[in-house]
Amino acid sequence: MFRVMVPVLVAFWFAGFASPAVAGAERAVEALFACDSTFFQVLSRERAAFRSQEVRTIFSEHQRIDIVKFDSSVEVLGLRITSYRQETGLDYNLQPSSFTWGFQVDETPVEAARALLKYFPGEKPFHGTVDMLQATRGYPGQPGKLFALSKPRLAGEAGANLECHSGRKDLGDVWSLPDVEDLFFETWDRESRWLAWIFGWLD
């Protein structure tokens, strides 16, 4: 009897510590579905739910992509979240023109859609192809916003992106997405940030 009870008590002890992190990750993912700027406030509050391993920034002529790789995947809502990703599209004057942000998961877009049916009910909650599924419920009064599940676009990536798309005007007064370092880290060396920007553009 004692040998049976010990593993059970140990499991409850670990579950008690794991629950707040899981709940925090769930709140962050649920906040993503609205595709508005409040998501970043929730994510900043719940950063402890995600153990960040590294930050990767990719620059191109009219695009900046930031990816925060997690130390280990976070299992929530039937999905295995592996990283956070945000993208800023730039116009020809190098001013932000569009934003994309969200999580990357191990599952395919179709598998992710099945896992999220609770949040996107209806006969046809998503439409599109196996490469990209868009939520059909829409965002009344905010036609420029879009939640989608898509295949990763960078070489070497697998799984799916859970992402929001929005033009700058559709996010109101937002002129740039928050720095990912501010979202996931308590402190960030400003000198290192400038060096990362400089070397990123030189690449």
N, CA, C and O of each residue as an XYZ file, in Angstrom:
812
protein
N       0.829     -1.203      0.000
C       0.000      0.000      0.000
C       0.866      1.256      0.000
O       0.614      2.194     -0.756
N       1.885      1.266      0.851
C       2.776      2.442      0.930
C       3.473      2.672     -0.392
O       3.611      3.809     -0.844
N       3.921      1.561     -1.027
C       4.637      1.689     -2.299
C       3.722      2.207     -3.401
O       4.201      2.816     -4.358
N       2.426      1.979     -3.286
C       1.477      2.483     -4.268
C       1.204      3.969     -4.029
O       1.091      4.751     -4.973
N       1.099      4.345     -2.747
C       0.736      5.721     -2.413
C       1.838      6.721     -2.742
O       1.547      7.845     -3.152
N       3.115      6.326     -2.567
C       4.217      7.258     -2.783
C       4.234      7.805     -4.208
O       4.300      9.023     -4.376
N       4.177      6.950     -5.257
C       4.161      7.503     -6.623
C       2.969      8.419     -6.869
O       3.089      9.420     -7.575
N       1.807      8.078     -6.283
C       0.618      8.902     -6.465
C       0.818     10.270     -5.844
O       0.488     11.286     -6.456
N       1.361     10.305     -4.621
C       1.609     11.581     -3.953
C       2.644     12.405     -4.698
O       2.508     13.624     -4.808
N       3.680     11.747     -5.212
C       4.702     12.453     -5.975
C       4.094     13.060     -7.239
O       4.417     14.189     -7.606
N       3.213     12.307     -7.903
C       2.568     12.801     -9.121
C       1.720     14.030     -8.823
O       1.749     15.004     -9.574
N       0.959     13.985     -7.716
C       0.159     15.144     -7.324
C       1.037     16.330     -6.985
O       0.685     17.471     -7.283
N       2.194     16.069     -6.355
C       3.113     17.148     -5.970
C       3.638     17.867     -7.209
O       3.682     19.097     -7.242
N       4.037     17.099     -8.232
C       4.524     17.694     -9.473
C       3.399     18.400    -10.226
O       3.601     19.472    -10.795
N       2.212     17.788    -10.224
C       1.082     18.392    -10.931
C       0.730     19.746    -10.341
O       0.363     20.675    -11.061
N       0.847     19.849     -9.019
C       0.530     21.108     -8.366
C       1.440     22.228     -8.818
O       1.008     23.376     -8.918
N       2.706     21.906     -9.095
C       3.648     22.922     -9.556
C       3.525     23.173    -11.053
O       3.798     24.279    -11.518
N       3.119     22.161    -11.810
C       3.048     22.305    -13.259
C       1.793     23.057    -13.694
O       1.818     23.730    -14.724
N       0.704     22.964    -12.944
C      -0.569     23.531    -13.349
C      -0.524     25.024    -13.657
O      -1.058     25.433    -14.688
N       0.095     25.870    -12.803
C       0.117     27.304    -13.128
C       0.785     27.601    -14.463
O       0.317     28.469    -15.200
N       1.865     26.902    -14.790
C       2.553     27.131    -16.057
C       1.667     26.717    -17.228
O       1.575     27.431    -18.226
N       1.023     25.573    -17.102
C       0.147     25.103    -18.165
C      -1.019     26.071    -18.351
O      -1.398     26.393    -19.477
N      -1.583     26.529    -17.234
C      -2.696     27.479    -17.314
C      -2.241     28.779    -17.965
O      -2.983     29.375    -18.745
N      -1.026     29.222    -17.649
C      -0.500     30.445    -18.255
C      -0.310     30.309    -19.752
O      -0.642     31.218    -20.513
N       0.227     29.167    -20.175
C       0.409     28.922    -21.612
C      -0.940     28.867    -22.318
O      -1.080     29.365    -23.435
N      -1.925     28.267    -21.671
C      -3.264     28.192    -22.260
C      -3.861     29.587    -22.424
O      -4.460     29.884    -23.458
N      -3.705     30.438    -21.425
C      -4.230     31.800    -21.529
C      -3.559     32.564    -22.669
O      -4.214     33.329    -23.377
N      -2.256     32.357    -22.844
C      -1.539     33.051    -23.910
C      -2.027     32.606    -25.284
O      -2.225     33.435    -26.172
N      -2.221     31.300    -25.464
C      -2.684     30.798    -26.761
C      -4.113     31.260    -27.026
O      -4.436     31.661    -28.144
N      -4.969     31.207    -26.010
C      -6.352     31.654    -26.194
C      -6.418     33.134    -26.544
O      -7.269     33.551    -27.329
N      -5.515     33.937    -25.959
C      -5.490     35.371    -26.263
C      -5.102     35.634    -27.709
O      -5.445     36.677    -28.264
N      -4.393     34.699    -28.321
C      -3.960     34.860    -29.710
C      -5.142     34.896    -30.672
O      -5.095     35.585    -31.691
N      -6.210     34.149    -30.349
C      -7.312     33.978    -31.291
C      -8.038     35.281    -31.624
O      -8.642     35.394    -32.691
N      -7.987     36.260    -30.730
C      -8.684     37.532    -30.981
C      -7.957     38.396    -32.001
O      -8.553     39.302    -32.584
N      -6.681     38.124    -32.221
C      -5.871     38.871    -33.188
C      -5.880     40.370    -32.911
O      -6.040     41.170    -33.832
N      -5.708     40.754    -31.650
C      -5.535     42.166    -31.338
C      -4.324     42.336    -30.430
O      -3.709     41.353    -30.016
N      -3.988     43.577    -30.124
C      -2.745     43.866    -29.412
C      -2.774     43.466    -27.937
O      -1.732     43.478    -27.283
N      -3.948     43.113    -27.400
C      -3.994     42.666    -26.005
C      -3.234     41.355    -25.821
O      -2.816     41.026    -24.711
N      -3.056     40.611    -26.904
C      -2.303     39.358    -26.813
C      -0.923     39.587    -26.219
O      -0.457     38.786    -25.409
N      -0.263     40.673    -26.611
C       1.097     40.913    -26.159
C       1.155     41.202    -24.656
O       2.146     40.883    -24.000
N       0.111     41.794    -24.123
C       0.039     42.018    -22.685
C      -0.092     40.694    -21.946
O       0.568     40.471    -20.930
N      -0.949     39.817    -22.463
C      -1.131     38.502    -21.833
C       0.157     37.696    -21.921
O       0.576     37.090    -20.934
N       0.786     37.682    -23.088
C       2.015     36.913    -23.263
C       3.111     37.405    -22.327
O       3.844     36.601    -21.751
N       3.226     38.708    -22.173
C       4.244     39.260    -21.276
C       3.997     38.832    -19.838
O       4.945     38.559    -19.103
N       2.730     38.769    -19.428
C       2.392     38.329    -18.062
C       2.676     36.843    -17.867
O       3.056     36.415    -16.777
N       2.490     36.062    -18.921
C       2.595     34.605    -18.808
C       3.925     34.078    -19.340
O       4.023     32.895    -19.663
N       4.941     34.919    -19.438
C       6.218     34.507    -20.026
C       6.850     33.325    -19.301
O       7.595     32.552    -19.903
N       6.553     33.182    -18.001
C       7.144     32.093    -17.225
C       6.698     30.716    -17.719
O       7.337     29.708    -17.419
N       5.613     30.678    -18.469
C       5.123     29.391    -18.984
C       5.981     28.870    -20.125
O       5.877     27.703    -20.503
N       6.837     29.742    -20.681
C       7.657     29.362    -21.825
C       9.131     29.572    -21.479
O       9.552     30.691    -21.185
N       9.902     28.504    -21.515
C      11.335     28.595    -21.221
C      12.087     28.861    -22.524
O      12.291     27.961    -23.339
N      12.490     30.109    -22.696
C      13.117     30.519    -23.948
C      14.561     30.052    -24.021
O      15.328     30.229    -23.075
N      14.926     29.458    -25.146
C      16.274     28.946    -25.349
C      17.130     29.912    -26.152
O      18.267     30.195    -25.776
N      16.591     30.422    -27.258
C      17.357     31.316    -28.111
C      16.423     32.188    -28.942
O      15.260     31.850    -29.164
N      16.959     33.309    -29.391
C      16.211     34.224    -30.259
C      16.922     34.288    -31.606
O      18.133     34.499    -31.672
N      16.172     34.106    -32.653
C      16.722     34.154    -34.009
C      16.010     35.257    -34.783
O      14.780     35.285    -34.834
N      16.768     36.158    -35.380
C      16.191     37.250    -36.164
C      16.681     37.150    -37.605
O      17.876     37.018    -37.867
N      15.734     37.216    -38.527
C      16.034     37.092    -39.948
C      15.565     38.361    -40.649
O      14.405     38.755    -40.527
N      16.471     38.998    -41.381
C      16.143     40.209    -42.133
C      16.174     39.911    -43.621
O      17.029     39.168    -44.106
N      15.228     40.503    -44.336
C      15.291     40.526    -45.792
C      14.964     41.951    -46.220
O      14.804     42.832    -45.374
N      14.867     42.179    -47.498
C      14.703     43.548    -47.994
C      13.447     44.222    -47.444
O      13.475     45.403    -47.098
N      12.346     43.474    -47.363
C      11.086     44.058    -46.906
C      10.433     43.205    -45.827
O       9.210     43.069    -45.794
N      11.235     42.640    -44.959
C      10.679     41.735    -43.960
C      11.648     41.546    -42.807
O      12.861     41.461    -43.002
N      11.097     41.482    -41.605
C      11.878     41.091    -40.438
C      11.111     39.981    -39.719
O       9.921     40.122    -39.437
N      11.801     38.876    -39.425
C      11.191     37.746    -38.734
C      11.977     37.477    -37.448
O      13.200     37.345    -37.476
N      11.261     37.397    -36.323
C      11.865     37.048    -35.039
C      11.280     35.728    -34.574
O      10.061     35.555    -34.563
N      12.139     34.798    -34.190
C      11.700     33.491    -33.705
C      12.346     33.228    -32.347
O      13.567     33.293    -32.208
N      11.517     32.931    -31.353
C      12.002     32.581    -30.020
C      11.824     31.082    -29.849
O      10.703     30.594    -29.706
N      12.925     30.359    -29.864
C      12.886     28.898    -29.713
C      12.774     28.555    -28.234
O      13.511     29.100    -27.412
N      11.855     27.653    -27.891
C      11.675     27.240    -26.505
C      12.601     26.082    -26.161
O      12.908     25.243    -27.009
N      13.037     26.047    -24.913
C      13.945     25.017    -24.438
C      13.315     23.637    -24.562
O      13.995     22.666    -24.896
N      12.031     23.551    -24.295
C      11.281     22.309    -24.481
C       9.863     22.693    -24.907
O       9.378     23.778    -24.589
N       9.217     21.792    -25.623
C       7.876     22.100    -26.115
C       6.901     22.234    -24.951
O       7.071     21.607    -23.905
N       5.887     23.051    -25.146
C       4.849     23.266    -24.140
C       3.574     22.629    -24.662
O       3.072     23.023    -25.715
N       3.050     21.657    -23.948
C       1.861     20.946    -24.389
C       0.623     21.589    -23.785
O       0.432     21.591    -22.569
N      -0.212     22.132    -24.661
C      -1.423     22.814    -24.205
C      -2.456     22.790    -25.327
O      -2.107     22.898    -26.502
N      -3.729     22.647    -24.958
C      -4.836     22.621    -25.920
C      -4.665     21.535    -26.973
O      -5.140     21.683    -28.099
N      -4.000     20.460    -26.621
C      -3.791     19.369    -27.561
C      -2.699     19.634    -28.570
O      -2.595     18.923    -29.569
N      -1.870     20.658    -28.325
C      -0.801     21.024    -29.249
C       0.544     21.034    -28.530
O       0.603     21.238    -27.318
N       1.623     20.815    -29.279
C       2.974     20.907    -28.735
C       3.623     22.170    -29.293
O       4.067     22.200    -30.441
N       3.669     23.202    -28.472
C       4.199     24.495    -28.910
C       5.713     24.487    -28.776
O       6.245     24.186    -27.708
N       6.402     24.816    -29.852
C       7.861     24.747    -29.863
C       8.537     26.114    -29.870
O       9.687     26.232    -29.447
N       7.842     27.150    -30.344
C       8.470     28.465    -30.445
C       7.426     29.544    -30.675
O       6.258     29.269    -30.954
N       7.885     30.770    -30.548
C       7.054     31.939    -30.845
C       7.649     32.639    -32.057
O       8.868     32.672    -32.221
N       6.789     33.202    -32.911
C       7.269     33.807    -34.156
C       6.493     35.079    -34.448
O       5.268     35.105    -34.323
N       7.196     36.131    -34.837
C       6.504     37.316    -35.317
C       7.245     37.918    -36.512
O       8.470     37.846    -36.613
N       6.474     38.504    -37.398
C       7.012     38.998    -38.664
C       6.472     40.400    -38.936
O       5.288     40.664    -38.730
N       7.324     41.275    -39.388
C       6.918     42.621    -39.769
C       7.232     42.831    -41.241
O       8.381     42.711    -41.665
N       6.194     43.147    -42.020
C       6.397     43.481    -43.420
C       6.671     44.968    -43.548
O       6.045     45.773    -42.858
N       7.590     45.344    -44.413
C       7.989     46.739    -44.575
C       7.640     47.231    -45.979
O       7.786     46.498    -46.957
N       7.178     48.480    -46.065
C       6.915     49.044    -47.383
C       8.218     49.580    -47.982
O       9.294     49.375    -47.421
N       8.117     50.257    -49.104
C       9.333     50.689    -49.797
C      10.051     51.824    -49.072
O      11.209     52.118    -49.366
N       9.364     52.460    -48.128
C      10.010     53.466    -47.287
C      10.514     52.872    -45.973
O      10.905     53.594    -45.056
N      10.495     51.503    -45.902
C      10.931     50.761    -44.714
C      10.094     51.095    -43.494
O      10.590     51.067    -42.367
N       8.815     51.414    -43.717
C       7.860     51.609    -42.632
C       7.025     50.336    -42.492
O       6.705     49.708    -43.502
N       6.659     49.933    -41.258
C       5.843     48.726    -41.085
C       4.528     48.828    -41.849
O       3.819     49.827    -41.738
N       4.209     47.813    -42.609
C       2.966     47.801    -43.377
C       2.050     46.652    -42.989
O       0.839     46.733    -43.196
N       2.607     45.579    -42.428
C       1.792     44.435    -42.012
C       2.497     43.681    -40.896
O       3.720     43.727    -40.764
N       1.691     42.983    -40.091
C       2.229     42.237    -38.954
C       1.693     40.805    -38.962
O       0.548     40.561    -39.344
N       2.530     39.875    -38.539
C       2.130     38.485    -38.319
C       2.765     38.031    -37.013
O       3.950     38.271    -36.780
N       1.983     37.376    -36.160
C       2.547     36.912    -34.893
C       1.801     35.662    -34.427
O       0.639     35.452    -34.773
N       2.488     34.837    -33.636
C       1.847     33.637    -33.112
C       2.850     32.575    -32.718
O       4.038     32.856    -32.566
N       2.371     31.358    -32.554
C       3.188     30.246    -32.077
C       3.439     29.237    -33.193
O       2.664     29.126    -34.143
N       4.538     28.510    -33.054
C       4.822     27.394    -33.939
C       4.606     26.093    -33.167
O       4.997     25.982    -32.005
N       3.981     25.110    -33.820
C       3.661     23.840    -33.167
C       4.171     22.673    -34.001
O       4.483     22.827    -35.182
N       4.252     21.504    -33.370
C       4.716     20.302    -34.068
C       3.675     19.769    -35.051
O       4.028     19.149    -36.055
N       2.396     20.009    -34.765
C       1.327     19.443    -35.571
C       1.210     20.121    -36.940
O       1.681     21.242    -37.129
N       0.583     19.434    -37.878
C       0.297     20.015    -39.196
C      -0.867     20.993    -39.047
O      -1.557     20.971    -38.028
N      -1.100     21.857    -40.052
C      -2.256     22.755    -39.978
C      -3.573     22.023    -39.759
O      -4.411     22.483    -38.984
N      -3.769     20.888    -40.431
C      -5.019     20.133    -40.289
C      -5.132     19.571    -38.878
O      -6.207     19.633    -38.280
N      -4.052     19.025    -38.333
C      -4.079     18.488    -36.971
C      -4.334     19.596    -35.954
O      -5.067     19.397    -34.986
N      -3.732     20.759    -36.173
C      -3.948     21.886    -35.270
C      -5.399     22.345    -35.323
O      -5.988     22.672    -34.292
N      -5.973     22.370    -36.515
C      -7.374     22.776    -36.664
C      -8.294     21.838    -35.888
O      -9.246     22.285    -35.249
N      -8.015     20.563    -35.945
C      -8.834     19.592    -35.207
C      -8.725     19.821    -33.703
O      -9.716     19.716    -32.980
N      -7.519     20.133    -33.237
C      -7.317     20.352    -31.804
C      -8.033     21.602    -31.308
O      -8.357     21.696    -30.124
N      -8.284     22.560    -32.193
C      -8.855     23.851    -31.787
C     -10.331     23.990    -32.124
O     -10.865     25.098    -32.088
N     -10.996     22.896    -32.448
C     -12.407     22.960    -32.833
C     -13.271     23.562    -31.730
O     -14.294     24.184    -32.017
N     -12.874     23.386    -30.482
C     -13.625     23.950    -29.358
C     -13.697     25.471    -29.458
O     -14.694     26.079    -29.068
N     -12.643     26.078    -29.981
C     -12.570     27.533    -30.053
C     -13.095     28.072    -31.389
O     -13.371     29.265    -31.515
N     -13.228     27.204    -32.366
C     -13.715     27.612    -33.685
C     -14.835     26.650    -34.104
O     -14.645     25.820    -34.993
N     -15.993     26.766    -33.462
C     -17.089     25.831    -33.744
C     -17.770     26.149    -35.069
O     -17.491     27.158    -35.716
N     -18.663     25.258    -35.442
C     -19.415     25.441    -36.677
C     -19.173     24.310    -37.642
O     -18.283     23.481    -37.450
N     -19.994     24.290    -38.702
C     -19.883     23.213    -39.681
C     -18.560     23.280    -40.433
O     -17.944     22.249    -40.704
N     -18.117     24.501    -40.773
C     -16.841     24.698    -41.468
C     -16.061     25.802    -40.763
O     -16.069     26.948    -41.212
N     -15.385     25.466    -39.662
C     -14.682     26.499    -38.896
C     -13.466     27.077    -39.611
O     -13.050     28.199    -39.321
N     -12.890     26.315    -40.547
C     -11.733     26.779    -41.309
C     -11.958     26.518    -42.792
O     -12.694     25.607    -43.171
N     -11.320     27.321    -43.619
C     -11.358     27.068    -45.053
C      -9.965     27.320    -45.618
O      -9.173     28.062    -45.037
N      -9.678     26.700    -46.744
C      -8.364     26.863    -47.353
C      -7.837     25.557    -47.886
O      -8.599     24.730    -48.388
N      -6.533     25.365    -47.781
C      -5.876     24.159    -48.276
C      -5.109     23.508    -47.128
O      -5.114     24.013    -46.005
N      -4.453     22.388    -47.414
C      -3.666     21.715    -46.384
C      -2.455     22.558    -45.987
O      -1.854     22.332    -44.936
N      -2.098     23.535    -46.834
C      -0.954     24.398    -46.529
C      -1.331     25.582    -45.648
O      -0.509     26.064    -44.868
N      -2.581     26.057    -45.769
C      -3.023     27.195    -44.963
C      -4.529     27.151    -44.767
O      -5.291     27.133    -45.733
N      -4.952     27.134    -43.510
C      -6.364     27.130    -43.149
C      -6.687     28.426    -42.431
O      -6.041     28.768    -41.441
N      -7.684     29.152    -42.924
C      -8.079     30.419    -42.327
C      -9.370     30.238    -41.544
O     -10.259     29.495    -41.960
N      -9.471     30.927    -40.400
C     -10.694     30.875    -39.613
C     -11.820     31.535    -40.397
O     -11.636     32.612    -40.964
N     -12.987     30.891    -40.430
C     -14.115     31.411    -41.201
C     -14.990     32.352    -40.388
O     -15.811     33.070    -40.960
N     -14.838     32.368    -39.071
C     -15.750     33.173    -38.256
C     -15.555     34.669    -38.485
O     -16.468     35.458    -38.242
N     -14.381     35.057    -38.947
C     -14.126     36.453    -39.271
C     -14.017     37.330    -38.037
O     -14.182     36.872    -36.906
N     -13.738     38.579    -38.280
C     -13.613     39.567    -37.218
C     -14.453     40.768    -37.622
O     -13.963     41.675    -38.295
N     -15.739     40.776    -37.206
C     -16.676     41.831    -37.644
C     -16.112     43.229    -37.418
O     -15.614     43.546    -36.338
N     -16.198     44.045    -38.443
C     -15.718     45.414    -38.330
C     -14.218     45.533    -38.435
O     -13.681     46.640    -38.413
N     -13.526     44.404    -38.548
C     -12.067     44.406    -38.630
C     -11.637     43.481    -39.759
O     -10.990     42.463    -39.511
N     -11.989     43.821    -40.993
C     -11.748     42.898    -42.124
C     -10.283     42.613    -42.386
O      -9.964     41.613    -43.030
N      -9.383     43.459    -41.910
C      -7.967     43.235    -42.185
C      -7.317     42.223    -41.283
O      -6.161     41.856    -41.496
N      -8.038     41.757    -40.268
C      -7.459     40.798    -39.322
C      -7.804     39.374    -39.730
O      -8.868     39.111    -40.290
N      -6.895     38.473    -39.441
C      -7.086     37.095    -39.876
C      -6.312     36.151    -38.967
O      -5.132     36.374    -38.697
N      -6.980     35.086    -38.490
C      -6.288     34.014    -37.769
C      -6.177     32.835    -38.719
O      -7.149     32.464    -39.377
N      -4.987     32.245    -38.788
C      -4.764     31.151    -39.731
C      -3.801     30.121    -39.156
O      -3.042     30.396    -38.226
N      -3.856     28.935    -39.735
C      -2.931     27.847    -39.442
C      -2.207     27.555    -40.749
O      -2.842     27.179    -41.734
N      -0.905     27.720    -40.770
C      -0.186     27.561    -42.034
C       1.081     26.752    -41.851
O       1.627     26.647    -40.753
N       1.534     26.182    -42.955
C       2.827     25.498    -42.944
C       3.934     26.543    -42.806
O       3.819     27.636    -43.361
N       5.008     26.223    -42.072
C       6.128     27.167    -41.952
C       6.705     27.507    -43.315
O       6.724     26.680    -44.227
N       7.176     28.745    -43.434
C       7.680     29.208    -44.723
C       9.201     29.221    -44.813
O       9.750     29.466    -45.887
N       9.891     28.961    -43.703
C      11.347     28.986    -43.711
C      11.902     27.588    -43.924
O      11.314     26.611    -43.461
N      13.014     27.482    -44.611
C      13.634     26.190    -44.888
C      14.015     25.485    -43.595
O      14.533     26.109    -42.669
N      13.760     24.191    -43.535
C      14.141     23.396    -42.384
C      13.101     23.330    -41.287
O      13.272     22.589    -40.319
N      12.016     24.097    -41.418
C      10.975     24.074    -40.387
C       9.884     23.080    -40.754
O       9.635     22.814    -41.930
N       9.241     22.539    -39.730
C       8.140     21.606    -39.926
C       7.001     22.011    -39.000
O       7.126     22.960    -38.226
N       5.883     21.278    -39.087
C       4.764     21.573    -38.205
C       3.856     22.633    -38.796
O       3.544     22.600    -39.986
N       3.429     23.581    -37.954
C       2.501     24.618    -38.413
C       2.692     25.887    -37.604
O       3.191     25.862    -36.479
N       2.281     27.005    -38.206
C       2.239     28.287    -37.510
C       0.802     28.586    -37.120
O      -0.099     28.522    -37.957
N       0.584     28.913    -35.852
C      -0.690     29.467    -35.410
C      -0.486     30.971    -35.429
O       0.239     31.498    -34.585
N      -1.100     31.673    -36.364
C      -0.687     33.052    -36.562
C      -1.847     33.990    -36.836
O      -2.874     33.616    -37.403
N      -1.634     35.237    -36.400
C      -2.543     36.329    -36.715
C      -1.889     37.202    -37.769
O      -0.681     37.437    -37.740
N      -2.706     37.682    -38.702
C      -2.244     38.611    -39.731
C      -3.018     39.907    -39.566
O      -4.227     39.890    -39.338
N      -2.336     41.005    -39.679
C      -3.017     42.285    -39.587
C      -2.213     43.372    -40.294
O      -0.986     43.404    -40.206
N      -2.910     44.255    -40.990
C      -2.259     45.433    -41.517
C      -2.029     46.425    -40.389
O      -2.669     46.336    -39.341
N      -1.130     47.359    -40.595
C      -0.834     48.328    -39.540
C      -2.075     49.106    -39.137
O      -2.301     49.335    -37.949
N      -2.881     49.515    -40.109
C      -4.074     50.314    -39.806
C      -5.102     49.519    -39.016
O      -5.925     50.104    -38.312
N      -5.066     48.184    -39.122
C      -6.041     47.354    -38.419
C      -5.668     47.115    -36.965
O      -6.460     46.554    -36.207
N      -4.471     47.533    -36.567
C      -4.081     47.440    -35.164
C      -4.093     48.816    -34.500
O      -3.485     49.005    -33.446
N      -4.771     49.759    -35.106
C      -4.906     51.067    -34.494
C      -3.618     51.850    -34.512
O      -3.029     52.083    -35.568
N      -3.181     52.257    -33.322
C      -2.004     53.119    -33.212
C      -0.690     52.335    -33.116
O       0.366     52.924    -32.885
N      -0.751     51.021    -33.291
C       0.457     50.209    -33.181
C       1.326     50.423    -34.418
O       0.888     50.174    -35.541
N       2.549     50.882    -34.207
C       3.464     51.125    -35.324
C       4.536     50.052    -35.440
O       5.228     49.970    -36.454
N       4.674     49.236    -34.412
C       5.638     48.127    -34.481
C       5.256     47.105    -33.430
O       4.675     47.444    -32.399
N       5.582     45.860    -33.697
C       5.341     44.815    -32.708
C       6.367     44.942    -31.589
O       7.456     45.470    -31.814
N       6.038     44.464    -30.374
C       7.013     44.528    -29.273
C       8.262     43.715    -29.603
O       8.187     42.723    -30.328
N       9.400     44.133    -29.076
C      10.607     43.318    -29.220
C      10.386     41.991    -28.508
O       9.886     41.954    -27.384
N      10.764     40.896    -29.175
C      10.539     39.586    -28.568
C      11.314     39.440    -27.262
O      10.889     38.712    -26.365
N      12.445     40.126    -27.153
C      13.222     40.056    -25.913
C      12.433     40.639    -24.752
O      12.522     40.143    -23.629
N      11.658     41.693    -25.015
C      10.842     42.292    -23.965
C       9.688     41.377    -23.580
O       9.242     41.389    -22.432
N       9.205     40.588    -24.527
C       8.094     39.689    -24.251
C       8.515     38.480    -23.432
O       7.736     37.979    -22.621
N       9.752     38.002    -23.636
C      10.143     36.731    -23.039
C      11.240     36.825    -21.985
O      11.479     35.857    -21.264
N      11.901     37.953    -21.880
C      12.997     38.059    -20.924
C      12.770     39.230    -19.979
O      12.270     40.280    -20.383
N      13.140     39.042    -18.728
C      12.992     40.104    -17.739
C      13.928     41.266    -18.051
O      13.544     42.430    -17.940
N      15.141     40.946    -18.437
C      16.123     41.982    -18.763
C      16.778     41.655    -20.087
O      16.844     40.494    -20.489
N      17.260     42.682    -20.761
C      17.925     42.486    -22.045
C      18.968     43.578    -22.197
O      18.663     44.764    -22.073
N      20.174     43.180    -22.461
C      21.288     44.108    -22.611
C      21.084     44.969    -23.863
O      21.087     44.455    -24.981
N      20.905     46.290    -23.667
C      20.637     47.170    -24.801
C      21.781     47.164    -25.812
O      21.543     47.235    -27.018
N      23.024     47.081    -25.326
C      24.157     47.044    -26.252
C      24.090     45.800    -27.118
O      24.332     45.858    -28.324
N      23.758     44.664    -26.493
C      23.645     43.420    -27.257
C      22.520     43.512    -28.276
O      22.612     42.947    -29.365
N      21.450     44.230    -27.917
C      20.329     44.370    -28.839
C      20.758     45.157    -30.074
O      20.432     44.776    -31.198
N      21.481     46.244    -29.871
C      21.952     47.037    -31.011
C      22.903     46.228    -31.884
O      22.845     46.310    -33.111
N      23.780     45.448    -31.254
C      24.699     44.622    -32.033
C      23.935     43.582    -32.847
O      24.288     43.301    -33.992
N      22.885     43.014    -32.252
C      22.076     42.027    -32.969
C      21.419     42.671    -34.185
O      21.370     42.063    -35.254
N      20.918     43.880    -34.035
C      20.312     44.594    -35.153
C      21.337     44.842    -36.261
O      21.067     44.589    -37.435
N      22.502     45.335    -35.879
C      23.522     45.680    -36.858
C      23.980     44.455    -37.644
O      24.010     44.469    -38.875
N      24.340     43.385    -36.912
C      24.829     42.184    -37.594
C      23.732     41.488    -38.386
O      23.998     40.839    -39.398
N      22.471     41.631    -37.903
C      21.362     41.054    -38.647
C      21.193     41.700    -40.007
O      20.965     41.006    -40.998
N      21.304     43.032    -40.070
C      21.198     43.711    -41.351
C      22.394     43.444    -42.243
O      22.260     43.395    -43.466
N      23.590     43.267    -41.629
C      24.775     42.989    -42.432
C      24.700     41.613    -43.082
O      25.219     41.399    -44.178
N      24.032     40.668    -42.375
C      23.868     39.341    -42.974
C      22.995     39.444    -44.209
O      22.731     38.435    -44.864
